[in-house]
């Protein structure tokens, strides 16, 4: 079974927040192709923007989304990275798309301040969640219905997974590879990436 990973990108998205998970899932697929050449690839990864117009990630990196909301198709795993999320939080089309996609997907995950977008969409109500250490107090203040925990690399609530800041998204994505495709593939992926997987 091939799962489609949809990574939401937007102006001022943190580069490693989306590129880290992108690398994990695409690398896992390459590793799987070597070890199981006749099996279906475990993941198909695509970036999704509100439109397909070029956007600027944080620090100015140009990013061209592969699909827009209307053309995104079915998404099995939605990844919502962080960055400067103020404009996204106040955009009802973005929040509605995240909420609707999460309802239809197998699981939804956030990196860093992406948790604010999940919370705005009502996905973190009465759940434990985490975010970048610098933003824990703001997430608690803005969304008192969310049980925000500090100093956690990720929190897995089943259908909803949140992670801490920036590099924690790589750790969380490896956890998701393990959850969806097995421990061996996750470990081989981390080794291929020459990455010291923090599982705490």
N, C-alpha and C positions, 0 to 999 in steps of 0.2 A: 504493500500500500504506500502510495506517495502522498505525503501531506504537503499542502501548500502553505508556506510561511509568508504572511503579508506583513511587511514592515512599513509603518506609516512614517512619511518624511514631510517636513514642512520648513518654512523659513526659520532660521535660528535653531534648528535641531542640532544637538550635540553630535559631533562627527562619530566619536567612538561608540556613542549610545546606539546608533543604527548600524555602523560598520562592523562593530564587534559581533553582534548577533548574526549579521549577514555572513561574516567570515566563518563563524562556527557552523552554521547550517550548510553552507556551500562546501566547506571543507569536509564535514561529515559525509556529505554525498559523494565527494571524490574518494574518500577513504573507503566507503562502502562499495563503490564501483570496483575498487582493486581487490577487495576481499570477497565480494559476492558479485562477480561480473554479470551474471545472468538474472539477478534479482531486480525488481523495480527499484528505482532510486528512492531513498527514504524521504527526501525533501525536495521541494521545488520552491525557490525563494524569489520573491519579487518585491520591489518597493512600490508603494502606493502614495500618491499625493491627492490633495483635493482636486487638482488639475494636473495635466501632464507638462505644464510649463516649467521651465528651469527655475529652481529655487536656490537660495543661498543658505547653506548650513552655517553654523556658528564659525566665526573667523573667515567667512567668505567663500568656502568651498562650494563650487557649483554642483548641483545634484539634479539629474533629470529623472523624475519618477517614471517607472515602467507602465503604470496604469493610473487612471483617476478613479474616483469613487464609483462612477457608473460602470467602468470597465474592469473593475478589480476581480470580478468573478467570485467563486467560492473560496473562502479562506478558512483553513483548518486551525491555524495558529496565528493570532494577531499579536504583533509586537509593537508597543507604543513607546518609543524612546523619549528621553527628556531633552532639555535645552531651555530656551526662553519660551515658556508656554503661555504667557499672558494673552497673546492674541488668539491662540488656539482655544483657550478656555472660554473666551467670550464669543466664539464663533458657533452658533447653534447647529450649522450644517456639519461641522467637524464632530461635535459632541454626539449628535444624533447618529452619525455614521459609526462612530466607535461603539456606541451602545447597541446599535442594530447588528453590527458585525460580531460583537462579543456574544450576543444571544444566539447567533447561528454557528459560531465556531466551537471547536473542541476545547480550546483554552485561549485565554488572553493574558498577555504579560506586559509589564512595564519596566522600563529602566529609568532610574533616577527620578527626575521631576515628571516623567510620563505618568507617575502615580497621581498627579494632580488631575490629569485628563481622565484617567479611569475614575477617580473620585467624582469629578464633575458629571460624569456619565452615570453616576449612581452605582458603579460596579464594586465599590469598596465598602458600601454601607454595612456596618456591623461585622466587618472582617478585620483581621490583622493585616497590616501592610507596612512597607518600609519605603524609604527614598534616600536620596543623598543626605549624608549627616548634616550638611549645612541647611537643609530644607525641612528637617523633621518638625521643628517648632511651627513653621508656617503651615505645613500640612495639617498638623493637629489643630491649629487655630482656625483654619479655613473649613475644615471638615471634622467637627467634633464627633460625628457618628462613626468615624474610622478609628480603629485601634492601632495607632501608629507606634511601631517599635523601632528603636534606634539600634545602631551597631549590628545590623543583620545583613548578610550578603544577599540573601533572598528569603522570601516567605512564600511557600507553596500552599495555597488554599484549594487545590484541586483545579477548578475551572479558572481561577484567577491566581496569577503569580506576580509578585512585585520584587524588584531588586533595588539595592542601594545604587550608589553613584557610579557612572561611567564604566570603569573596568569590571564592576560587579555584574554588569550585564553579560559579560563573557562567561563568568562563572555560572550565572543563572541559565544561560543558553546551553552550556554543557550539561547542566542538570536536566534541562528539557530534552536534550538528545538522549541522555540516559533513560529518562522516563518514557520517551516515545519509541526509542529504537534500541535500547539496551546499554548496559554498563560497558561492555567491551568496545562498542563503537564510540562512546563518549571518551573513554580513556585513550583510544587510538587517535581520536580527533585532537585531544589536548596535546598528545605527543607530536602529532604532525604539525601542529601550530607552534610547537616548542613553548608551550604555555604551562605555567605552574598553576594547575587548577585548584583554587581555594574553594573547598566544599563546605566551609563553615557558614 
